[in-house]
Amino acid sequence: MKYETIVGLEVHAELSTDSKIYCDCKNAFGMEVNTQVCPICMGMPGTLPTLNKKVVEYAVKMGHALGCTINTVSKQDRKNYFYPDLPKAYQISQSDIPLCENGSLTILVDGVEKTIGVTRIHIEEDAGKLLHDDSFAGSLVDLNRCGVPLIEIVSEPDMRSSADAKAYLETIREILMYLGISDCKMQEGSIRCDINVSVRKEGDTQFGTRVEMKNVNSFSGAVRAIEYEAQRQIEVLEAGGTISQETRRWDDAQGKNFLLRSKEDAHDYRYFPEPDLRTIVISPEEVARLKDELPELPNKKLARYVTELGLSQKDAALIVENLDKSMLFDETVALGLCQPKNLSNWILGDISKYMNETSRSILDTPLTPKRLGSLIQSIEQGKISNASGKIVFDAILHEDKDPETVIQEKRMAQVSDADALTQIAQQVLQANEKSVTDYKNGKTNALGFLVGQCMKLSKGQANPAMMKEIITALLQQ
Amino acid sequence: MELYQKSAVELSAMLRRKDCSAREILSSVYARIDGAEDRVGAYVTLTREKAFEQADAVDAKIAAGEQLHPLAGIPVGVKDNICTKGVATTCSSRMLENFVPPYNATVVERLMQAGMVMTGKLNMDEFAMGSSCETSYFKKTHNPRDLSRVPGGSSGGSAAAVASGEAVVALGSDTGGSIRQPAAYCGVVGLKPTYGTVSRYGLVAFASSLDQIGPMARTVTDTAMLYGVLCGHDRMDATSVLREYPSFTSGLDGNVAGLRIGVPREYFSAGVDASVKEKVQEALSLLERNGAVIREISLPNTDGALAAYYILACAEASSNLARFDGVKYGYRAKDYTSLNDMYEKTRSEGFGDEVKRRILLGTFVLSSGYYDAYYKKAKLFQKKLSAEFEEAFADCDVIATPTAPNTAFRIGENVDDPLKMYASDVCTVTVNIASLPAISVPCGVDAAGLPVGLQLIGSRYSEQTLLRAAFGYETLVGGFDGVAALS
């Protein structure tokens, strides 16, 4: 019996606003425990939240990017539960009227486009973190993360495999990065997701009972978690069992999930309208303004790279998925100095290598679009060889110099003057009579040796292609 | 007449004339506290040392010829659910017995800016839940007009301090009548302002959508002056309204001619003591004889108000009080075996019965499957009631009712009967549900000599009209009783 896997995702993304959602504390990661806090985000008695407008703006931008309806009137609600990392014992979230609703996202899986429905996007506050350590008894709590703004993006159960889910997550991440509204640092937990999985026999039209998985902290973890859970459900069904609606905790280290709570133990969050905050009202003008501010989004960019700039789908995708690379690409293309295809090769080759090795952003180095453009231009125009180009590239990065300066200083300008090259060739042929004889006797590999000697004599500055042509011509005389 | 017996207006004038110093005023009030507190029990915490520092600072400014706020140097007591930096803020609960906030409530900042002198923190029903001050974890407060009786609640300590002269004026908070009912029981003036005009930042929340801090005093003018200090926009409170406020004392001319007073028959039903009705009617007749226009009106939704109030207030309270979980501050049970055990024991031991009753009630009405039947219905009722009031105010300037259906009862008399206790809020809760302002002024005494309260309700932001009407009545009766003799 073949089964189909049904996946729905709830993605929580931390927004990179300067301050927290309901107080003036800095929204900063990695600081000393309990230093980025104030009476408000610590939930002390009598304190009140006031909404950071930026959070609404960021969420609306995401709503626009996912083609959502933006609710110009939405409200905030309290989600009540006890946990030591939640100082007010309720999370301010949005229940029945979220900021954004009814959107969709197009993803590309194995070259095929799929559209995934986006049910809603709402804003909420993050909770703190419990610290467990052998060096102290019990648990301690760090409240720095309390009040960090989050958006929760809820999808429809439109994904049919772990690959769909992975593509969905990666596309969401790309969009968040393009909008500049989240750091998207997985290792810092800026994107987390809850996964709903169910299975059904192929051909069935009704969904199976879904199981929610929590604690999934990486995209690869999501893939493993979905595959594990689908398999678990199939095994239960094959053994004649039934799936019960429950919440399970994914343990990525063990590659297994564990029952967290059954439906009977499900929390009753007792949602009700947050009386300390006013209804969120955004004017249609503001909604329109935020739409106008959207940058070119990844899917549009990809299409443009392929159709207008002639990049392969694969190369285009590799550039688009990285915001730094696409920015460098776009800005360099705009200068019109070099061919987009050659630029793409450089970005996906040496530049990617450099970014990986140094973990630096290419935008923070001396390699400006102008320098990169003229470097590639010099190669395209035959002024320098490809090999020299790499030396110039290193010099730009390490010595902060313009490519023209490096070429001049290192006397790299290629000799492409036919007369000069003929002179060199004649010298070499005279000095290597044996090789000339060999060549004429059919040992064609002597040609390589002779060209090599020419290059050596020219201190590498001879245009190798022209050099080869001239030598060949002279030998055939 | 001792200084502590004088009104803020009189003391302010004396300070300006240098007839006395702020230190002398405070000394007089503290001498009264020392003499009366063991019988009244108004305070949870006294801040004697800080108070004298503040008084001396005012005196120094007066000596330097600085321009001061009219209330500078006036001793003020603060209800113990209003956060005071460095001074314990207990909400009269074991849960917060040792809680010292690192911040001031916005209203406390405003008192300080005006140069007022805080005498201490006043007793209340635990977390403002109660109508007699008897749910306080620490002490019973006695009604200065009759020490065997309750001062009302929840701002019972505030009302008792003002009535006994242990403070010249005080801050209370009012969620369903907690300023007005004790003001009525203790024979003082109490104003519950329009929701949103006084910042709630630093007020330990009971029911966020209903809570409002307000002034309590022995005269209408003092009440008006203190309200002028308290009101104003605060960016720390998202429910705070942005508007200009007039001077609340300038319109007080004692004239009630032409004042249109609506008298809703539902507030004079069978549940209201005959002597209370009689006193309120007498007050209305006096106003009418002096030119006010009395008109009987009907507010048919009044009947549902008490039920709606207890649903809304308890729902919000169940969430607001969830933060008292033993994790971060306040009481934590000593022995526990797990996190849940710690939560359960902490909250079982840290909260009193009334608070627990309301948390349970609120948790129930918000729970899945019951939300629509209770909370949602109560919210709809709130809209209906607000509309009904709005309609009524088309034809009248103020609405007059008894503040409470009865006068102060004996300590212990109602503690075992929560429903009877809840019923004493019947005339006041409608005002909170509809976000309206209302003032309670003394209107004579019943056969037992206990004060009766007249409540005047206004439309939103009509505090000026209310204060003017109240001052008119105060003028007609030749002023209210001053400080209680504590016989």
Contacts between the chains, C-beta under 8 A, distances in Angstrom:
chain1	res1	chain2	res2	distance
A	39	B	101	7.5
A	39	B	102	6.5
A	39	B	103	5.2
A	42	B	328	6.9
A	43	B	323	5.2
A	43	B	328	7.4
A	44	B	101	6.8
A	44	B	102	7.9
A	44	B	103	7.6
A	44	B	328	7.9
A	44	B	329	7.1
A	45	B	83	6.8
A	45	B	89	7.2
A	45	B	91	7.6
A	45	B	96	7.0
A	45	B	99	6.9
A	45	B	101	7.1
A	45	B	204	4.3
A	45	B	205	7.8
A	45	B	323	7.2
A	45	B	324	7.9
A	45	B	329	8.0
A	46	B	81	7.8
A	46	B	82	7.6
A	46	B	83	4.5
A	46	B	89	7.6
A	46	B	101	7.0
A	46	B	105	6.1
A	46	B	200	8.0
A	46	B	201	7.0
A	46	B	202	4.3
A	46	B	203	5.5
A	46	B	204	4.6
A	46	B	205	6.9
A	47	B	103	7.6
A	47	B	201	7.1
A	47	B	202	7.4
A	48	B	200	6.4
A	48	B	201	5.3
A	48	B	236	6.2
A	48	B	237	5.3
A	48	B	238	6.6
A	48	B	239	7.9
A	49	B	238	6.9
A	50	B	235	6.7
A	50	B	236	6.5
A	50	B	237	7.6
A	50	B	238	4.9
A	51	B	238	6.7
A	78	B	319	5.4
A	80	B	318	7.8
A	80	B	319	5.4
A	80	B	322	6.2
A	80	B	366	7.6
A	82	B	322	6.8
A	82	B	325	6.0
A	82	B	343	5.7
A	84	B	325	7.8
A	84	B	327	4.8
A	84	B	339	7.0
A	87	B	323	6.4
A	87	B	327	7.5
A	87	B	328	5.9
A	88	B	322	7.3
A	88	B	323	4.9
A	89	B	319	7.7
A	89	B	322	3.4
A	89	B	323	5.0
A	89	B	325	5.9
A	90	B	319	5.5
A	90	B	322	6.3
A	141	B	327	7.1
A	268	B	367	5.4
A	268	B	368	4.7
A	270	B	318	7.6
A	270	B	319	7.3
A	270	B	363	6.8
A	270	B	366	3.9
A	270	B	367	5.9
A	270	B	368	7.5
A	270	B	371	7.8
A	271	B	366	7.9
A	271	B	371	8.0
A	272	B	315	6.2
A	272	B	316	7.8
A	272	B	319	7.1
A	272	B	366	5.5
A	272	B	371	7.4
A	272	B	375	6.2
A	275	B	207	7.7
A	275	B	208	3.9
A	275	B	209	3.9
A	275	B	239	7.7
A	275	B	316	5.8
A	276	B	205	7.7
A	276	B	208	5.1
A	276	B	238	6.3
A	276	B	239	6.6
A	277	B	238	5.0
A	277	B	239	7.8
A	278	B	238	5.5
A	278	B	239	6.7
